[in-house]
Structure formats: C-alpha cells, structure tokens
Amino acid sequence: MIFAAIAMLAAPQMAMADDMQNFVETHKCAVTERLMSIHASRSRMDRYLILASEREPAGYVQCLFLPDDPRMLCEASSGYYQRPLPFHVGPDALHSLGQLGFSTDGSQGNYQKMIDLHHGVDFNAIATLMLAALYEGYGARADDKIELMAPLAPQSSDAERHCKPVS
C-alpha cells in the first residue's frame, strides 16, 4: 500500500520529466545547429542566441560566446529589463533556474550562469540547458512555437533539414 502511494506521488513528476524531455528533444536540433553556426563565425561581435516561447515572450534565455575568452555567458530573464510592466518569475520557476545553475538574484539584471569552454564546446549540452531553462523557468512546452534570434544564424536553416521530427 505504501509503494502504491509513492508511485502515485511520483507519477506526476515522471510525467513532467517526460514532458520536459519531449520539449528538449523537439527543439534541441535547431538550437544546436544555430549554436554551431554562431560558434563557427569569425565575427567577434553578436555571437549570441536568444530563445523565447510564444507562451511567455518576456521569459527568454540567451547565451553569448564571449570574445577572446573560452567561456559562455548564459542569462535567463529576470524581468529586470522589462518596462513599463516588469515581468515576474515565480518562486518555483526561480528555484528550478537555480537548480540549473543560474544565479537567483535578479536585482541588478538577469539570472546568470557562466559556462567554461576551456575543454571544448558541448553544443548539445548548451542547447539542453537553454531549453530546460525555457521549460522550467517560463513554462514553454513541446507544442509551443520557439523563436530563435541570432544575428549570425538565420531564422531557418538548411541545417534544420538534418533535424528529425520527434514521433
């Protein structure tokens, strides 16, 4: 009887994990392809990617390849820059962003996470982080349209033809 109660309590969490995995897998290829394109650019400027969901456009995640530095700065929207009406990240979402390694103090700007790239760039891991933050922090789901904004990577790419839809 105790095991049945535990299984019933765990079922929503398992469904949530499956839902997040589905969301990440649905969008990861397109995000990874754009990160690779941006990283390959010889430009020292504008080496960033921003992801936003139609569900909560003020909630975005952005990552920037730092010039002359083998690190990447990632930020999740804190609402600090939204004017005139500030966007508010709820306590559960903020906790989730903290679990992903983002700072949780938005009093001076966005929630930040620095990624060390000294040992190479794991594009899939960065894409997964960005998408997990969008899912956990801003409620994005697999059926949402995700906007990818990057001056050094086109909105749609021939590279996306390599991306297989999740069935």
C-alpha positions as CSV (number, residue, x, y, z in Angstrom):
1,M,0.0,0.0,0.0
2,I,2.8,2.4,0.8
3,F,4.5,1.6,-2.5
4,A,1.3,2.4,-4.4
5,A,1.1,5.8,-2.6
6,I,4.7,6.5,-3.5
7,A,4.1,5.5,-7.1
8,M,1.0,7.8,-7.3
9,L,3.0,10.7,-5.9
10,A,5.9,10.0,-8.3
11,A,3.7,9.7,-11.4
12,P,3.2,13.5,-11.9
13,Q,7.0,14.1,-11.5
14,M,7.8,11.3,-14.0
15,A,5.2,12.7,-16.5
16,M,6.8,16.2,-16.0
17,A,10.2,14.8,-16.7
18,D,8.9,13.0,-19.8
19,D,7.2,16.3,-20.9
20,M,10.4,18.2,-20.5
21,Q,12.4,15.6,-22.3
22,N,9.9,15.7,-25.2
23,F,10.2,19.5,-25.3
24,V,14.0,19.4,-25.3
25,E,14.2,16.7,-28.0
26,T,11.6,18.6,-30.1
27,H,13.7,21.7,-30.3
28,K,17.3,20.7,-29.5
29,C,18.5,20.0,-33.0
30,A,17.5,23.5,-34.3
31,V,19.1,25.2,-31.2
32,T,22.3,23.0,-31.5
33,E,22.6,23.8,-35.3
34,R,22.4,27.5,-34.6
35,L,24.9,27.4,-31.7
36,M,27.3,25.6,-34.0
37,S,26.8,28.2,-36.8
38,I,27.4,31.1,-34.3
39,H,30.5,29.5,-32.8
40,A,32.0,28.9,-36.3
41,S,31.6,32.6,-37.2
42,R,34.8,34.7,-37.3
43,S,32.9,37.7,-36.0
44,R,34.0,39.0,-32.6
45,M,30.6,40.6,-32.1
46,D,27.0,39.4,-32.0
47,R,27.9,35.8,-31.1
48,Y,24.7,35.1,-29.2
49,L,21.5,33.1,-29.4
50,I,18.2,34.1,-27.7
51,L,15.3,31.7,-27.2
52,A,11.8,32.8,-26.4
53,S,8.5,31.0,-26.3
54,E,5.2,32.3,-27.6
55,R,3.7,31.2,-24.2
56,E,5.7,33.8,-22.3
57,P,7.7,36.1,-24.7
58,A,9.1,38.2,-21.7
59,G,10.7,35.0,-20.4
60,Y,13.7,34.3,-22.5
61,V,17.1,32.5,-22.3
62,Q,20.2,33.9,-24.1
63,C,23.7,32.7,-24.4
64,L,26.7,34.6,-25.6
65,F,30.1,33.3,-26.7
66,L,32.5,35.7,-25.1
67,P,35.1,37.3,-27.3
68,D,38.7,36.3,-26.5
69,D,37.5,34.2,-23.6
70,P,36.8,30.5,-23.6
71,R,33.6,30.9,-21.7
72,M,30.0,31.5,-22.5
73,L,27.6,33.7,-20.5
74,C,24.0,32.5,-20.3
75,E,21.2,34.5,-18.9
76,A,17.6,33.8,-18.1
77,S,15.2,36.7,-18.0
78,S,14.6,38.1,-14.5
79,G,12.1,40.8,-15.6
80,Y,14.7,43.4,-14.6
81,Y,14.8,44.9,-18.1
82,Q,11.0,44.7,-18.9
83,R,9.5,48.2,-18.8
84,P,7.0,49.7,-18.1
85,L,5.4,46.5,-16.6
86,P,8.0,44.2,-15.0
87,F,7.8,40.5,-15.7
88,H,7.9,38.4,-12.6
89,V,9.5,34.9,-12.3
90,G,7.6,32.9,-9.7
91,P,9.3,31.1,-6.8
92,D,9.0,27.6,-8.2
93,A,10.4,28.7,-11.6
94,L,13.2,30.6,-9.8
95,H,14.1,27.5,-7.8
96,S,14.2,25.5,-11.0
97,L,16.5,28.0,-12.7
98,G,18.8,27.8,-9.6
99,Q,18.8,24.0,-9.9
100,L,20.1,24.5,-13.5
101,G,23.0,26.6,-12.1
102,F,21.7,30.1,-12.8
103,S,22.1,32.8,-10.2
104,T,18.8,33.6,-8.5
105,D,19.4,37.3,-7.7
106,G,17.7,39.4,-10.4
107,S,18.0,42.7,-8.5
108,Q,20.8,44.0,-10.8
109,G,19.9,42.2,-14.1
110,N,19.1,38.8,-15.4
111,Y,19.8,35.5,-13.8
112,Q,23.3,34.4,-15.0
113,K,25.3,31.3,-15.5
114,M,28.9,31.2,-16.8
115,I,29.9,28.1,-18.8
116,D,33.6,27.1,-19.1
117,L,34.6,26.2,-22.6
118,H,38.3,25.5,-21.9
119,H,37.9,21.9,-22.7
120,G,35.7,22.3,-25.8
121,V,32.1,23.3,-26.6
122,D,29.3,20.7,-26.0
123,F,26.7,22.3,-28.2
124,N,24.1,19.7,-27.3
125,A,24.6,20.3,-23.5
126,I,24.2,24.1,-24.1
127,A,21.1,23.6,-26.2
128,T,19.7,21.3,-23.5
129,L,20.4,23.9,-20.8
130,M,18.8,26.7,-22.7
131,L,15.7,24.6,-23.5
132,A,15.4,23.3,-19.9
133,A,15.6,26.9,-18.6
134,L,12.8,27.9,-21.0
135,Y,10.7,24.9,-20.0
136,E,11.3,25.2,-16.2
137,G,11.5,28.9,-15.9
138,Y,8.9,30.2,-18.4
139,G,6.5,27.3,-19.0
140,A,7.5,26.6,-22.6
141,R,6.1,23.2,-23.9
142,A,6.7,21.0,-26.9
143,D,3.8,22.3,-28.9
144,D,4.9,25.9,-28.4
145,K,6.5,27.9,-31.2
146,I,10.0,28.8,-30.1
147,E,11.6,31.9,-31.5
148,L,15.3,31.7,-32.1
149,M,17.0,35.1,-32.5
150,A,20.7,35.3,-33.6
151,P,22.2,37.8,-36.0
152,L,24.8,35.3,-37.1
153,A,22.5,32.4,-37.7
154,P,19.4,32.6,-40.0
155,Q,15.9,32.1,-38.7
156,S,15.6,28.9,-40.7
157,S,18.5,27.0,-42.0
158,D,19.3,24.2,-44.4
159,A,20.9,22.6,-41.4
160,E,17.5,22.1,-39.9
161,R,16.7,19.6,-42.6
162,H,19.1,17.3,-40.7
163,C,16.8,17.6,-37.7
164,K,14.4,14.7,-37.5
165,P,10.9,15.5,-36.0
166,V,10.1,13.6,-32.8
167,S,7.4,11.0,-33.5
